[in-house]
Amino acid sequence: MIFPTLDWPQVIRHEFDTTQLRGKILLLGFLGDSLTGKYTSEDKFYSPLNGKMIGRSLPDIYGVEIHANIIRMILSREYILHSDWIDYGVNYSILILFSLTLIGLRKKYAKQYSILSKVTLIVFVDILFLVATQCFAWTNGGLKLLIGEGLFIILFMPDTYEFLEANLFRRYLPKTEHIEDEVNV
């Protein structure tokens, strides 16, 4: 959002209409070097509005602009909803579905499980990202899902399941056919 600004020489020479300031919130801050016009990173930060999304880029928003956007958001009551129970619900449902898929793959395709679990991992990571981005898009930015915990668990789940089955489950659970087949091979 673009906010009206006044440069310090305009204020000193009274080159502005004072009626424009009545009933407004006035923020004083650094918005670049108006004397030389050189780029400076002084009090400049990275924002999601940055034109260059990947790779090296320069900070693109001044601190006073960040504060102005925060004030505008509070006054207009345009908040981004973040709900822990929705995060947990989405993450757990995908984790349960992923676990059941891994168990089914292990039972049906024991010898190909290692590669199939990695392919399934890629598919479920894509599903998790798709759900999070679609929730954000469907609500016009009103709902943000945090998928970091679910993503972390999903990334290690196939290997953890293999480790537990090879080391822990073998000792305490009765042997199944596919485990005995792998031992004999």
N, C-alpha and C positions, 0 to 999 in steps of 0.2 A: 504494500500500500504506500502511496506517495503522500507525504505530509507537507504542508506549506512550511517553507524555511525562510529565515532572514539571515543574511550575512552580517558580520559585525560592522563593516563600514556603513551599511544601510541603517543600522540602529544608531550609530554615532551621528550621522547626518540627518536623522529623522525622515528617512525616505520610505516610510510605510504608513499605512492607515491604522491608527490606534483602535478604531472600531473593530478591526479584524481580530483583535486579541481579547475582546470582552467575552466572558463566559467560556473561555478556552483554557486548556491546560498548557502551560508554557514550560518547555524543557530546554535547558541550556546544555550544550554539549559540542564536542568536536565533530565536524563533518568534512574534514579534509582541509588542505592548504589552499585557501582561496587566493592568496597573494601570488604564489608561483605556479599553481595548477599542477604540481608534481604529485604523483601517486605516493601515498604514504600508508603504511600499515598500522600507524598509530591508532589505537582504540578501534581496530577493525577486526571482525570475527567472521568465521565461516557460517553460512546459513544454508538451509535446504533450498533457498532460492538461487543458489549459485548456478550460473549457466553451464559450467563445466562440472559434470557429475563424477567423472572418473579421471584419475591422473592428477597431476599437479595443477593447482589453481591458486589464485590469490584470495585472501579474505575479501568478502564482498559486502559486509554490512557493518555500519558503525554502532557503537554501544548505545548511543542516544536513540537510534532507529529501533533497536531491539526493545528499549524501554517504551518507546511510543507504540510499538505493535502490541506489547503486553497491556498497556493502558487501554488501547482500542479494543482488545479482546475482552478485557474485564468489563468495560462500559457497555459493549454490545452483547455481552453474555454468550460469546461464541467459543465455548470450551470444547476440548477434545476429551471425550469420555474414555476413561480407563477403568476397567472393572477386573479385579482379581478373579472373581468367580467365573467370569466369561473366559479369561485366559486359561484358568485351570480346566474348565470344562472342555474347551477346544483341544488343549494339549493332551489331557488324559484320554479323551475319546480317540484321538489319532494314535496315541501310544497303545491303547488297548487293541485297536484295529491292527496296528503294526505287529504287536505281539502275537495276536491270533494268526496273522498271515505267516509270520516266521515259524510258529509251531506247525501250521499246516504244511509249509514248505519242507520243514525238517522231516515230518512223517512221510510225506509223499515222495520227495526227491532228496533222499539222504545224501547220496553221492554228489549231487550237483548243488547242495545247499549253500556252500561257500559263495559261489558266483551268483546264484539266484538271490541270496540275501543282500548282496551289494546292489544288484539291480533294483530290488524292492526298496532298499534304502533310498536310492536316488528318486524313485517314484514318490515315496512318502515325504521326503524333504520338499519336493516340488508341490505336493498336495498341501503341506503345511504353509508354505509361502503363498500359494494360491488362495487358501482360506483367509490368511491374514490380510493380503492385499485387496481381496474382494470385499471383505468386511469394511475395510477403510473406504473403498470406492463406493459401495452401496449406500453408506451412510454419509457420503460427501465429506469425508474427513472427520466425522463425528465420533467414530469408534476406532480405537487403536488397540490391536492385540499384541501382547508381548509373547513371542514364540521362542525366545532364547533358551529357556529351560527345557522345553519340549524338544527343540532341535538338538541340544546337547545330549539328551538321553537317547534320542533316535540314532544319532551318529555312532554311539558305542553299543547299542543294543544287540546287533547281530553277533559281534565278536564276544560280547559278554555272555550271551546265550550259549555260544559254542564252548567258551571256557567253562561255564558252570556245568554244562552237560558232560564235558570231558573229565572234569575233575571232581565236582561235588555230587552231581546226580548219579554218577556211576557207582559211587560208594553206598549211597543210601536208598536208591530206588532199584526195583527189580530190573534186570537187563531186558531190553526190548530187542526185537529182531534186527532192526537196522543198525543198532550199536554193535551187536555181535558180528554182523556182516562186515563192518568196517574193521573190526579187530582182526578178523580172519584174513583180510585182504593184504 
